[in-house]
Amino acid sequence: MADSQTGRFPEPHTRQDLEALGPTFQKSMDIAGTGGLVVGVQRDDEEPWYWCSDIDPSQPDKHQQRCREYTMFPIFSLTKLFTSMCVARWLAKVSDHTDMTWDTCVEDVEPKVNFRDGSLRRRVKIIDLLSHNTGMAKLGCYRGGSTGMLIDEKDYVAFINDQAAYRPTDTGFYYNNLGYKHAGHILGRNNQGRNSHCLSGWSNILKRGYLLPWRIYDTSTEYPGFEGAQAFEENHDIADGYHMLDTGEAVKLEAPSAGETGFTHASGGMYSCAEELLGAYMKVERAIQGRDDAPVEIKDPAKKVLTPQTPIGDGYGEYCLGLVKANLPGRMGYIGLKTVASPSLLVIYYPAL
């Protein structure tokens, strides 16, 4: 925020400024009783800074391990960044021989999806899926106990076709993960059967089309502890989740089963670490700036998707394409990443975790 008297923005953070926040982080962790935290900050191409706290409250008598920047966590809604970039790359490719854009209706992309609600069928666009702007209700009924899914992937088309509008599309933000789930479905359907080496399915598109070219080797759509999951380097460890009971006892939580072919894979099924997430965000920022060294091309000729045009109101603190704007004027900032002209501020881009 600007100084109220001088109107000047604060100077960019230094490593000393960040180190001074360590005790505040630890105090917050102690009060909350949370098991572990990794904080990562990077500006431009500078060396990233990390702060790590303790983990594993179930073993208080043993030597406490520390989270590190390479500790693997379920990243839940941070998955949305990767799904959005998959869609961005796909649109950049098909735009050379089709008229498909962010504003193309979902009905024109996936004919098998035929919402019974006419307003959804005629009005929901690709960008609406990635900005919680479909108008569909939250409908959390597809998630069951022990982090399991109540709806099988094979029943998805029938399920989505049965959705009705909670309110008109294009009337503003209303949180619904089904949009991202549907974006993953569209990616899979539109990458099947074109040639023998074609990627099929959201998970394969993500792994082979993005993670490997981006040199992101450990981020995965599979729980790293599952048998048959990809092998991680020996210096990587896996964080376990715990819930503290009223008695102070720590109860271990089961790993989410949303990844790979899970029903909500494209909206929250990935595992990653702070080191690779921070690198991914920096790569996306370079792509938005149009830099030649960006690992993905993002076409936005109308300058409407990745620029600060949509004001944020109440609720979740709206976000689009898995990104959050937090450092431009407005009630809560604006969607998108910072523009070249805006000052460099200490910003948390995503509030989901």
Buried (B, 14 or more C-beta within 10 A) or exposed (E): EEEEEEEEBEEEBEEEBBEEBEEEBBEEBEEEEBBBBBBBBBBEEEEBBBBBBBBBBEEEEEEBBEBBBBBBBBBBBBBBBBBBBBBBBBBBBBBEEEEBBBEBBBBEBBEEBEBEBEBBBEBBBBBBBBBBBBBBBEBEEBBEEEBEBEBEBEEBBEBBBEBEBBEEBEEBBBEBBBBBBBBBBBBBBBBEEEEEEEBBBBBBBBBEBBBEEBEBEBBBBBBBEEEEBEEBEEEBBBBBBBEBEEEEEBEEEEBBBBBBBBBBBBBBBBBBBBBBBBBBBBBBBBBBBEEEEBBBEBBBEEEEBBBBEBBBEEEBBBBBBBBBBBBBEBEBBBBBBBBEEBEBBBBEBBEBE
